[in-house]
Amino acid sequence: MKLGSLYRTHFQNNLFMKLILLFSFITIVTIITFSYLMFRSMSETVINRELESQQQAMQRVNSYISSKYDAVHMMVEGVYRDSALSAGVTYFLEHPFQEYIQYNLDQYYRNSNSVWSETLQYFKNKMEDDEDISNLILYSSGQQTMYEYNQYQQLKVRKTDVVHTYIPDVMALEGGNITLPNPWVRKALDQWNTHLFSLRLQLNDKQSLTNIGQLLVFYNSDSIWKTLIDLKDTLKGRILVLTTDGGVLFDSLGQMYGQTYPDMTAINSFYESSELVNNQYMTKLTQNKGGYMVLGMISQEEMQASYNGVRNTILSVSAICILVAILFPSIFIIRFARRTNEIIRFTQEVKEGNLTARIHDPKEDQLGQIAHSFNDMLMDLNQYIDRVYKADIKQKQTELMALQARINPHFLYNTLEVIRMRAISQGAQDVGEMIYSLSALFRSFVHQKAIYLLKDELEACRLYLELFRIRYKDKFSYTIECDFELSNKKVLQMSLQPIIENYIVHGLRTDQMDNVIRIRAMRCDEGILVQIEDNGHGIAVDRLEQIRASLHPDAPEGQSFGLRSVHDRLQLLYGSPYGIELQSRDGEGTIVKVLLPDIEEKES
């Protein structure tokens, strides 16, 4: 109910509110659409920038690994370019280590040429030149022996016969690609660092081109960070270096070193351009010569975090634009609406009878002209009322005073008779209480109030009923109900008490023990409804019709003086909608409904 009234007041019947809402809707939709398009454009720019930054990091990683791949190949090519070094390497791999040492000592004394130093020192120098090498291994296929330089550049000789290890079988496989270190080689070297990647190349006899062994180099994967040192704190997402079978050679997050990437099918399903796969932006860079790939990944959540600043800026700017675009036109419309509502408000005041109302609008626009015309009309109307209606109003006031004068003596005589009968029947007992109630009633009649309220009239009824409750003990009771918000409503004095008196005189059944009269004051659409209901004698049908006819304005005066006086006074003062309505059933009781105007007044 309240929502419907609110809608009709502020929206359905408010043209200016409709204009503001329509303009606001168009403005908000336009700004939101423009902001969304701008956000899409700027977010794509941020995404492309982040992907380009990651691609640059991937290029650095690829260049680093490619350089290590080229370094190992150049190491082998350096052996082949030097005939003496090539001969020393061949002899070294084809003979036991003791014979190789003896052979080189003989060559040294015979030719003063340190072939031994040339052979092993060559690889040791290479390892010294590259601090990223963790292990450098020379494997002799014929001797099934590994010669290892560890990270401390110490030479260790390890036998790897086929009976105790699979290393000969591993070394027999074709190499040339960058891979994870073989677990059997790890076991033989006791090297379990997972942050390694390896490259194995064959060593052939330069003369016969037969395979004589393998060169195996382990690189530390953590050294890749040297190429990314300036991006380590700003690098978004994740960079992986994978072998062709999914082995993880490098992980920028440090979580999957030495493991197998779980979803190689998805990786192999897209080309090197950046694509969104499983809620991640993926970029692939394949290196054919080393048999590895560099994979870049950025999750959608992390990418969104990158352009959250852009989003917040756009939202802030959009909110400010919406506020400004709506605020200033709304201020203008609201000022115009306020002037219009002022005219409507004064029109309502005139409708309610305030003919002294005036509109103070000095402007000369259309609304100002309406205000001036309205004021001129009121002046003419007041002059007409002065000429025509004042005499009629005075006449009605005279009639009202005459009716009022007839009520008080009538009530006084009836009350004194009640006290007399009480004194005769029971002596002086309880008379004090009755006299007190009666004196309170007289006081309210004699000392007239400037403003008479509903609560005052109900109190007068209560005092009157209290007299008869004392008289008819155990036979008579009453209830008075009134909403608190109605108690300060202005009413006509003696508008309810004569009806109560009428019940006591004509309706009370003195031979019964359950006499009850109920008085309820409630709000209705037309004003204030006071319902007086009793269970007394009731009124016969013929008599009820006579009483109703006597309430008509043109009916001659007769009996039912109390009801007629209340009804006439209400209609004289407030008009025909107000007055008394009577319902009754013979032997069952009577209901009198009194309709009063809703006039708010504060007691002075």
KOLDRENBA-698675 format. One line per field, with one value per residue (C-alpha): x, y, z; residue number from 0. Coordinates in pm, 1 decimal. Layout:
BEGIN
X: (X,...)
Y: (Y,...)
Z: (Z,...)
seq: (NUM,...)
***
This chain:
BEGIN
X: (0.0,275.7,487.2,195.4,130.6,499.8,507.5,199.9,327.9,688.7,682.4,348.5,211.3,543.5,640.7,969.2,1078.7,1004.7,1220.5,1507.3,1481.6,1468.0,1765.4,1955.4,1885.3,2008.0,2317.7,2406.1,2360.2,2572.7,2855.8,2851.2,2862.9,3149.8,3332.5,3288.7,3429.7,3720.0,3782.6,3783.8,4032.4,4261.6,4243.9,4342.4,4632.3,4742.1,4708.1,4915.0,5176.9,5203.0,5222.5,5491.7,5685.2,5660.7,5763.3,6073.1,6158.3,6099.7,6332.5,6599.6,6554.3,6564.9,6878.0,7048.6,6971.4,7061.8,7395.7,7464.0,7361.9,7603.6,7878.9,7872.0,7878.7,8169.8,8345.6,8325.9,8419.5,8725.6,8840.0,8807.8,8984.8,9299.4,9463.5,9680.9,9386.0,9169.3,9435.7,9471.3,9092.6,9076.3,9354.4,9203.7,8865.9,8999.3,9248.0,9238.6,9315.5,9654.6,9768.9,9659.7,9866.6,10169.9,10122.3,10119.4,10425.6,10611.1,10496.4,10598.4,10952.5,10987.8,10852.2,10836.4,10473.4,10216.6,9938.1,9787.5,9765.8,9612.2,9338.6,9199.7,9297.7,9094.9,8769.5,8868.2,8934.6,8596.8,8434.0,8630.1,8522.6,8152.3,8045.2,7698.8,7831.3,7754.4,7908.4,8113.8,8140.4,8349.0,8222.0,8430.1,8216.3,8491.4,8609.0,8254.2,8400.8,8286.2,8534.1,8355.5,8451.0,8219.5,8132.3,8459.7,8650.6,8766.8,8818.7,8652.3,8669.9,8358.4,8320.6,7983.5,7982.4,7662.5,7628.7,7570.5,7410.4,7212.9,7445.0,7606.5,7258.6,7170.1,7489.5,7424.6,7104.4,7116.5,7178.1,7194.5,6889.4,6864.5,6699.1,6666.6,6964.5,6919.9,6840.3,7103.9,7367.1,7245.5,7283.7,7633.1,7742.4,7543.3,7397.9,7036.1,6996.6,6669.4,6760.8,6970.2,6941.4,7180.9,7317.9,7492.9,7699.1,7884.5,8263.7,8401.9,8747.3,8858.0,9028.2,8782.2,8469.7,8372.9,8203.3,8446.8,8242.5,8010.8,8043.1,7774.0,7733.5,7498.5,7397.5,7245.7,6892.3,6896.3,7158.3,6876.1,6762.4,7073.4,6906.9,6588.1,6741.6,6590.6,6245.4,6234.9,6015.2,5785.5,5753.9,5391.1,5278.0,5505.7,5782.1,5860.3,6127.0,6006.6,6160.0,5972.4,5830.0,5724.5,6018.0,6048.1,6397.7,6313.5,6020.5,6010.7,5790.2,6032.9,5761.6,5803.6,6178.3,6259.4,5889.8,5677.8,5428.6,5080.8,4900.6,5129.9,4831.9,4698.7,5047.5,5099.4,4752.4,4828.8,5088.3,5342.2,5099.8,4944.3,4615.0,4371.8,4381.7,4209.4,4169.5,4537.1,4709.1,4975.3,5266.4,5490.4,5838.0,5976.6,6348.9,6404.3,6783.0,6778.2,6455.2,6299.3,6028.9,5981.5,5628.8,5482.8,5161.3,4959.1,4630.8,4320.5,4307.1,4665.2,4597.9,4287.9,4495.6,4720.4,4437.9,4250.0,4407.0,4273.2,3931.1,3922.8,4031.0,3760.6,3499.6,3599.9,3598.4,3266.5,3108.8,3223.9,3094.0,2757.0,2734.8,2817.2,2597.7,2298.0,2356.6,2354.6,2047.5,1871.2,1936.9,1777.8,1478.1,1433.8,1429.8,1169.1,971.2,989.1,826.2,558.3,496.1,465.8,180.0,17.5,57.3,-112.3,-388.8,-449.2,-458.4,-725.0,-917.5,-910.1,-1046.1,-738.0,-833.8,-554.3,-282.4,-56.5,225.7,545.7,716.8,874.8,993.1,816.5,838.4,541.8,530.8,553.1,257.8,54.5,135.9,26.1,-301.4,-362.2,-317.1,-553.9,-818.1,-796.8,-843.0,-1160.3,-1288.2,-1238.8,-1435.2,-1721.0,-1727.7,-1740.3,-2044.2,-2249.9,-2170.9,-2095.7,-2461.7,-2544.9,-2259.1,-2380.6,-2728.1,-2595.0,-2390.0,-2704.9,-2891.7,-2600.8,-2597.2,-2972.2,-2937.3,-2643.9,-2845.0,-3122.0,-2891.8,-2731.2,-3054.5,-3199.5,-2895.2,-2882.8,-3240.5,-3196.1,-2879.3,-3032.4,-3321.6,-3076.7,-2907.3,-3246.5,-3361.6,-3031.5,-3062.6,-3424.7,-3357.7,-3027.0,-2980.8,-2652.8,-2423.4,-2212.7,-2367.7,-2026.7,-1888.0,-2181.1,-2169.1,-1793.8,-1853.0,-2139.3,-1931.4,-1657.1,-1915.3,-2050.4,-1697.8,-1630.4,-1952.0,-1910.0,-1540.4,-1546.1,-1217.9,-1097.0,-1011.0,-1222.4,-1064.3,-1194.5,-1032.9,-1226.1,-1559.3,-1475.9,-1383.6,-1723.0,-1890.5,-1685.5,-1788.2,-2153.3,-2136.6,-1954.5,-2258.5,-2480.4,-2224.0,-2237.1,-2616.0,-2661.1,-2390.6,-2341.2,-2593.8,-2416.5,-2064.9,-1902.9,-1584.1,-1423.9,-1164.1,-977.6,-662.8,-396.4,-335.4,-702.9,-715.2,-593.4,-845.4,-1071.3,-1442.2,-1765.5,-1853.7,-2150.6,-2129.9,-2131.1,-2271.2,-2636.6,-2622.7,-2496.7,-2774.1,-3029.3,-2921.2,-2947.2,-3298.5,-3444.1,-3219.4,-3098.9,-3268.2,-3279.8,-3414.4,-3109.8,-2760.4,-2557.0,-2611.3,-2307.1,-2231.7,-1916.8,-1768.4,-1500.9,-1329.6,-1147.3,-1015.0,-1200.1,-1165.6,-1408.1,-1267.2,-1324.0,-1591.5,-1722.7,-1939.7,-2164.1,-2305.8,-2530.9,-2730.9,-3036.6,-3402.8,-3339.9,-3582.6,-3888.3,-3885.6,-4154.8,-3996.5,-3653.4,-3788.6,-3942.6,-3611.6,-3421.0,-3675.2,-3641.3,-3266.6,-3343.6,-3263.5,-3618.4,-3797.2,-3999.4,-3870.9,-4012.2,-3884.3,-3524.5,-3397.0,-3047.6,-2984.8,-3136.3,-2930.8,-2600.1,-2681.9,-2791.5,-2485.7,-2243.7,-2407.7,-2432.3,-2060.6,-1900.7,-2149.6,-2381.3,-2124.5,-2104.5,-2365.0,-2535.6,-2630.9,-2862.6,-2897.6,-3111.2,-3293.9,-3586.5,-3486.4,-3119.7,-2958.5,-2867.9,-2561.8,-2514.0,-2237.1,-2115.2,-1897.1,-1669.4,-1420.2,-1048.9,-920.6,-574.6,-536.0,-295.7,-435.9,-316.2)
Y: (0.0,244.7,145.9,208.3,547.9,634.4,534.7,744.4,1046.4,1055.7,878.8,814.5,1166.6,1352.5,1477.0,1627.9,1304.6,1121.9,1372.1,1330.5,949.3,943.0,1177.3,984.6,653.5,776.2,935.2,629.3,387.4,607.8,649.9,282.6,174.7,411.9,305.0,-60.8,-11.9,189.1,-76.7,-349.0,-156.8,-67.2,-414.0,-569.6,-324.8,-429.9,-797.9,-750.9,-558.4,-831.2,-1099.8,-907.6,-866.4,-1238.4,-1316.7,-1102.4,-1301.8,-1624.7,-1503.5,-1442.3,-1792.5,-1941.0,-1743.4,-1862.2,-2230.7,-2200.2,-2049.7,-2350.7,-2582.5,-2402.3,-2400.6,-2780.3,-2824.3,-2578.2,-2773.5,-3089.5,-2900.7,-2762.3,-3121.1,-3204.7,-2886.3,-2966.5,-3286.4,-3341.3,-3285.9,-3516.6,-3789.5,-3749.7,-3770.9,-4082.7,-4255.6,-4143.1,-4302.8,-4620.0,-4721.1,-4765.3,-4457.1,-4593.6,-4669.5,-4324.2,-4165.1,-4377.6,-4302.1,-3930.4,-3943.5,-4125.4,-3868.4,-3587.2,-3714.8,-3822.7,-3507.9,-3262.2,-3229.5,-3256.8,-3435.1,-3539.6,-3181.7,-3089.2,-3355.2,-3330.1,-2971.6,-2873.5,-2989.9,-2859.5,-2517.9,-2523.4,-2596.9,-2317.9,-2076.9,-2157.6,-2137.9,-2263.1,-2616.1,-2841.7,-3166.0,-3249.7,-3619.6,-3802.8,-4154.2,-4427.3,-4671.9,-4929.5,-4908.7,-4848.5,-4585.4,-4233.5,-3955.2,-3679.9,-3326.2,-3214.9,-2860.1,-2841.8,-2937.2,-3263.0,-3554.7,-3880.7,-4213.9,-4435.7,-4787.8,-4846.1,-5202.7,-5339.7,-5597.9,-5343.9,-5050.7,-4948.0,-4661.8,-4835.8,-4882.5,-4519.2,-4393.6,-4605.8,-4408.3,-4116.6,-3782.8,-3426.0,-3281.5,-3094.3,-3325.3,-3401.1,-3591.2,-3966.7,-4125.0,-4398.8,-4136.7,-3941.5,-4253.3,-4324.6,-3964.6,-3936.7,-3619.1,-3566.5,-3196.6,-3155.5,-2809.0,-2945.0,-2997.7,-3201.0,-3220.6,-3531.6,-3546.5,-3833.3,-3833.5,-4009.7,-4109.5,-3838.8,-4092.1,-4382.1,-4183.0,-4466.1,-4382.3,-4390.3,-4225.1,-3946.9,-3595.9,-3524.8,-3178.2,-3091.4,-2725.4,-2563.6,-2449.9,-2177.6,-1995.2,-1909.4,-1646.8,-1443.9,-1348.7,-1249.5,-1073.2,-737.0,-895.4,-1120.6,-887.5,-775.7,-1095.9,-1204.4,-1562.4,-1860.3,-1964.0,-2331.6,-2498.1,-2842.6,-3130.6,-3291.5,-3554.0,-3298.5,-3301.8,-2971.5,-2824.7,-2485.7,-2347.4,-1979.2,-2072.6,-2343.9,-2609.0,-2871.1,-2911.0,-3260.3,-3357.7,-3427.0,-3161.0,-3319.0,-3179.2,-3199.7,-3270.2,-2918.8,-2771.9,-2950.2,-2850.6,-2485.0,-2295.9,-2048.8,-1750.6,-1664.1,-1842.4,-1879.0,-2243.4,-2368.1,-2013.4,-1936.3,-1725.1,-1953.2,-1865.8,-2134.2,-2092.2,-2408.9,-2463.8,-2740.3,-2769.8,-2841.1,-3038.9,-2822.0,-2559.9,-2248.8,-2211.7,-1894.1,-1900.5,-1622.1,-1705.4,-1499.0,-1397.9,-1267.5,-1089.5,-930.4,-809.9,-635.0,-418.9,-372.2,-29.2,59.9,-72.4,123.9,441.8,399.9,327.5,637.6,862.3,714.3,768.2,1130.8,1185.2,1030.7,1241.7,1565.3,1483.9,1413.7,1662.1,1992.7,1923.2,1777.7,2094.8,2303.2,2069.6,2048.6,2429.0,2446.5,2165.4,2341.7,2651.8,2438.1,2244.3,2575.1,2672.0,2328.8,2355.9,2695.3,2562.9,2282.1,2535.5,2731.7,2410.0,2340.3,2689.0,2907.8,3202.7,3421.1,3214.0,3396.0,3284.1,3487.3,3443.3,3765.3,3611.7,3706.9,3375.0,3143.5,3020.0,3374.4,3478.6,3183.7,3290.4,3649.8,3532.6,3300.4,3584.1,3812.3,3538.2,3493.3,3865.1,3865.9,3553.2,3701.9,4010.4,3794.3,3590.2,3908.3,4029.6,3710.2,3453.1,3637.9,3696.5,3328.6,3220.7,3448.7,3302.4,2947.5,3050.7,3192.3,2868.2,2672.9,2878.6,2825.2,2450.0,2444.6,2641.4,2380.4,2087.6,2178.8,2229.7,1912.5,1712.3,1884.3,1794.4,1427.2,1401.5,1555.0,1311.7,1020.1,1145.6,1198.1,844.2,705.5,896.9,778.1,411.8,360.6,661.3,854.9,560.1,611.6,955.2,1114.0,934.4,1030.6,1393.5,1402.0,1273.6,1517.9,1810.3,1719.8,1723.4,2063.0,2199.4,2093.2,2262.8,2585.0,2639.5,2625.6,2544.8,2742.4,2413.9,2111.4,1774.8,1422.2,1308.2,1579.3,1459.6,1096.4,1195.2,1366.0,1045.4,843.0,1063.3,1038.0,660.1,632.3,785.4,506.8,235.6,328.8,336.5,5.3,-199.7,-546.6,-462.9,-215.1,-183.3,22.2,34.6,329.2,267.6,536.8,529.1,743.1,939.4,1052.0,1183.4,1532.7,1577.2,1881.7,1797.9,1972.6,1984.5,1768.6,1570.1,1228.2,1278.4,1328.2,991.4,825.6,994.7,874.7,515.0,552.7,696.8,473.9,172.6,52.4,-266.4,-230.8,-582.7,-737.7,-796.4,-776.3,-418.7,-309.5,-3.5,18.4,340.3,306.9,595.3,498.7,655.5,615.4,753.4,1043.3,1144.3,1003.5,744.3,704.9,395.4,365.0,14.7,-120.6,-434.9,-251.3,-253.4,-160.9,34.0,-95.3,-72.4,195.0,405.3,367.5,506.5,802.2,884.8,861.0,1090.1,1341.2,1369.7,1512.3,1886.8,1977.3,1761.6,1940.8,1928.2,1651.6,1382.5,1246.4,1590.3,1461.9,1281.8,1564.7,1833.3,1650.2,1575.1,1935.6,2092.6,1868.7,1943.4,2315.8,2340.6,2083.8,2008.3,1730.2,1442.1,1453.7,1361.1,1056.1,717.2,491.6,110.4,-94.1,-424.5,-440.4,-632.7,-673.1,-331.6,-17.3,108.0,483.4,593.7,952.7,1077.8,1365.6,1566.3,1490.1,1821.9,1818.5,2060.2,2095.7,2183.0,2524.6)
Z: (0.0,98.1,-201.5,-434.7,-279.6,-300.3,-667.1,-751.5,-558.8,-674.3,-1012.0,-1178.7,-1127.6,-1126.8,-1472.0,-1356.3,-1189.7,-1513.4,-1704.7,-1459.8,-1470.6,-1851.7,-1887.0,-1617.7,-1788.4,-2126.6,-1969.4,-1761.1,-2052.5,-2280.6,-2030.4,-1931.3,-2297.0,-2372.9,-2055.1,-2142.1,-2490.9,-2350.4,-2086.6,-2350.6,-2560.1,-2271.4,-2114.9,-2446.8,-2462.3,-2112.7,-2205.0,-2520.4,-2323.9,-2061.4,-2329.9,-2516.0,-2192.0,-2128.4,-2487.1,-2443.3,-2129.6,-2322.7,-2599.7,-2338.8,-2197.8,-2546.4,-2634.7,-2316.9,-2373.9,-2742.2,-2641.8,-2417.9,-2700.0,-2936.3,-2670.6,-2638.1,-3015.5,-3043.1,-2767.6,-2981.6,-3299.7,-3116.8,-3059.7,-3427.9,-3543.4,-3338.7,-3471.9,-3165.8,-2932.1,-3143.9,-3131.8,-2756.5,-2703.3,-2923.4,-2735.4,-2402.5,-2479.5,-2637.2,-2363.4,-1989.4,-1788.8,-1664.9,-2018.5,-2129.3,-1856.1,-1945.0,-2311.6,-2255.0,-2030.7,-2305.8,-2557.3,-2326.0,-2275.6,-2635.6,-2804.6,-2517.2,-2611.4,-2329.1,-2510.6,-2173.8,-2068.3,-2400.2,-2375.6,-2018.2,-1965.6,-2271.8,-2114.3,-1771.8,-1924.2,-2092.8,-1758.0,-1591.8,-1865.2,-1810.9,-1447.7,-1541.0,-1605.4,-1311.8,-1447.9,-1757.9,-1843.0,-2102.8,-2164.7,-2326.0,-2519.5,-2544.7,-2184.6,-2046.5,-1818.7,-1729.2,-1657.5,-1466.9,-1380.8,-1099.9,-996.2,-799.9,-1118.1,-967.9,-1205.2,-1105.0,-1292.1,-1272.2,-1420.6,-1584.8,-1707.2,-1852.3,-1578.1,-1302.8,-1484.7,-1790.0,-1868.8,-2171.1,-2317.4,-2241.8,-2403.0,-2708.6,-2778.5,-3013.9,-2840.3,-2960.9,-2781.9,-2456.1,-2203.7,-1835.0,-1689.3,-1719.8,-1380.4,-1431.8,-1499.6,-1194.6,-983.7,-1114.6,-1047.3,-722.4,-867.0,-755.3,-810.5,-1002.4,-1131.6,-1417.2,-1790.3,-2003.6,-2358.4,-2492.8,-2814.5,-2976.5,-3004.1,-3317.7,-3426.4,-3668.4,-3895.5,-3902.5,-3800.6,-3567.1,-3238.4,-2949.9,-2675.5,-2561.6,-2424.4,-2163.1,-2008.4,-1717.7,-1687.3,-1381.4,-1471.7,-1205.4,-1412.3,-1656.1,-1403.1,-1490.1,-1814.9,-1628.9,-1329.6,-1426.7,-1478.0,-1172.3,-963.2,-1246.8,-1447.9,-1469.0,-1503.3,-1546.1,-1787.3,-1846.4,-2058.1,-2168.3,-2356.0,-2642.4,-2405.8,-2143.3,-1904.8,-1714.6,-1755.7,-1604.9,-1402.6,-1310.0,-1011.4,-901.3,-856.1,-1133.9,-1183.3,-1308.6,-1339.9,-1645.8,-1752.6,-1712.3,-2019.2,-2318.8,-2546.3,-2488.9,-2538.8,-2868.5,-2992.4,-3055.0,-3251.4,-3124.7,-3113.6,-2778.1,-2712.8,-2423.2,-2313.7,-1997.0,-1859.1,-1920.9,-2184.6,-2334.8,-2563.5,-2711.1,-2855.2,-3016.1,-3073.3,-3326.1,-3304.7,-2932.4,-2920.0,-2649.2,-2620.6,-2406.6,-2273.0,-2121.9,-1915.5,-1749.5,-1575.4,-1641.4,-1273.7,-1284.3,-1612.0,-1463.5,-1171.1,-1424.4,-1556.0,-1229.2,-1203.7,-1547.7,-1453.0,-1126.8,-1306.0,-1570.2,-1302.1,-1106.4,-1412.7,-1529.2,-1186.9,-1183.5,-1537.8,-1451.1,-1135.7,-1317.9,-1618.9,-1394.4,-1112.6,-1301.6,-1522.6,-1218.1,-1018.8,-1295.1,-1327.2,-949.4,-918.4,-1192.8,-1027.3,-691.3,-833.4,-997.9,-675.0,-490.5,-721.1,-670.8,-293.6,-279.5,-504.4,-253.1,30.5,-152.4,-215.6,159.0,233.6,289.9,71.1,212.8,43.5,-201.2,-430.9,-403.8,-740.5,-873.1,-1202.1,-1524.5,-1708.2,-1769.6,-1409.8,-1279.7,-1494.8,-1364.5,-1006.9,-1068.6,-1228.1,-932.9,-681.2,-876.6,-884.5,-505.6,-447.4,-659.1,-485.5,-138.3,-236.9,-364.7,-42.7,165.2,-28.4,-56.2,214.7,536.2,612.3,559.5,785.7,1064.3,1032.7,1072.5,1376.2,1536.6,1477.4,1622.6,1940.9,1980.4,1949.0,2193.4,2448.9,2444.4,2513.2,2846.3,3052.6,2907.5,3016.9,3359.0,3444.5,3351.1,3558.5,3869.0,3842.8,3839.2,4157.8,4324.5,4248.1,4376.5,4703.5,4756.3,4681.8,4872.3,5091.1,5084.4,5001.3,4682.5,4638.2,4687.6,4388.1,4169.7,4277.5,4197.4,3845.2,3799.0,3920.5,3672.3,3397.5,3503.3,3518.6,3160.7,3046.8,3241.0,3168.2,2788.6,2612.4,2314.2,2141.4,2222.1,2136.8,2086.2,2409.5,2598.7,2456.3,2536.0,2890.8,2929.6,2809.3,3056.0,3348.8,3248.8,3212.6,3544.4,3717.2,3586.9,3644.1,4013.3,4009.0,3827.4,3997.0,3851.8,3577.0,3355.8,3204.3,2931.5,2718.3,2538.5,2264.1,2070.8,1859.0,2024.2,1704.7,1702.1,2057.1,1954.6,1675.0,1705.3,1752.1,1832.3,2203.7,2306.1,1983.8,2157.2,2508.8,2400.0,2220.4,2540.5,2735.1,2481.4,2543.6,2923.6,2895.8,2623.9,2574.7,2915.9,3036.0,3413.1,3457.4,3290.0,3432.8,3107.0,2985.5,2783.2,2574.2,2359.5,2219.4,1948.1,1764.3,1444.3,1127.2,795.3,443.8,507.7,849.0,1201.3,1267.4,1624.5,1665.2,1975.1,2011.7,2287.3,2361.9,2494.9,2399.0,2039.5,1824.1,1644.8,1267.2,1244.7,1515.6,1351.9,1025.1,1210.3,1379.4,1049.9,883.8,1167.5,1090.9,745.6,725.0,613.7,874.7,1149.8,1505.6,1718.4,1951.8,1955.4,2043.5,2139.3,1809.0,1602.5,1781.1,1724.1,1362.0,1285.3,1446.8,1256.1,921.9,990.5,1072.7,841.6,566.7,456.0,450.5,831.0,1086.6,1237.6,1092.0,1293.2,1288.2,1528.2,1576.6,1816.3,2129.2,2024.9,2049.8,1858.6,1666.4,1622.6,1384.0,1412.4,1125.3,1230.2,1020.1,1059.0,1194.8,1351.5,1641.3,1929.3,2263.7,2382.3)
seq: (0,1,2,3,4,5,6,7,8,9,10,11,12,13,14,15,16,17,18,19,20,21,22,23,24,25,26,27,28,29,30,31,32,33,34,35,36,37,38,39,40,41,42,43,44,45,46,47,48,49,50,51,52,53,54,55,56,57,58,59,60,61,62,63,64,65,66,67,68,69,70,71,72,73,74,75,76,77,78,79,80,81,82,83,84,85,86,87,88,89,90,91,92,93,94,95,96,97,98,99,100,101,102,103,104,105,106,107,108,109,110,111,112,113,114,115,116,117,118,119,120,121,122,123,124,125,126,127,128,129,130,131,132,133,134,135,136,137,138,139,140,141,142,143,144,145,146,147,148,149,150,151,152,153,154,155,156,157,158,159,160,161,162,163,164,165,166,167,168,169,170,171,172,173,174,175,176,177,178,179,180,181,182,183,184,185,186,187,188,189,190,191,192,193,194,195,196,197,198,199,200,201,202,203,204,205,206,207,208,209,210,211,212,213,214,215,216,217,218,219,220,221,222,223,224,225,226,227,228,229,230,231,232,233,234,235,236,237,238,239,240,241,242,243,244,245,246,247,248,249,250,251,252,253,254,255,256,257,258,259,260,261,262,263,264,265,266,267,268,269,270,271,272,273,274,275,276,277,278,279,280,281,282,283,284,285,286,287,288,289,290,291,292,293,294,295,296,297,298,299,300,301,302,303,304,305,306,307,308,309,310,311,312,313,314,315,316,317,318,319,320,321,322,323,324,325,326,327,328,329,330,331,332,333,334,335,336,337,338,339,340,341,342,343,344,345,346,347,348,349,350,351,352,353,354,355,356,357,358,359,360,361,362,363,364,365,366,367,368,369,370,371,372,373,374,375,376,377,378,379,380,381,382,383,384,385,386,387,388,389,390,391,392,393,394,395,396,397,398,399,400,401,402,403,404,405,406,407,408,409,410,411,412,413,414,415,416,417,418,419,420,421,422,423,424,425,426,427,428,429,430,431,432,433,434,435,436,437,438,439,440,441,442,443,444,445,446,447,448,449,450,451,452,453,454,455,456,457,458,459,460,461,462,463,464,465,466,467,468,469,470,471,472,473,474,475,476,477,478,479,480,481,482,483,484,485,486,487,488,489,490,491,492,493,494,495,496,497,498,499,500,501,502,503,504,505,506,507,508,509,510,511,512,513,514,515,516,517,518,519,520,521,522,523,524,525,526,527,528,529,530,531,532,533,534,535,536,537,538,539,540,541,542,543,544,545,546,547,548,549,550,551,552,553,554,555,556,557,558,559,560,561,562,563,564,565,566,567,568,569,570,571,572,573,574,575,576,577,578,579,580,581,582,583,584,585,586,587,588,589,590,591,592,593,594,595,596,597,598,599,600,601,602,603)
***
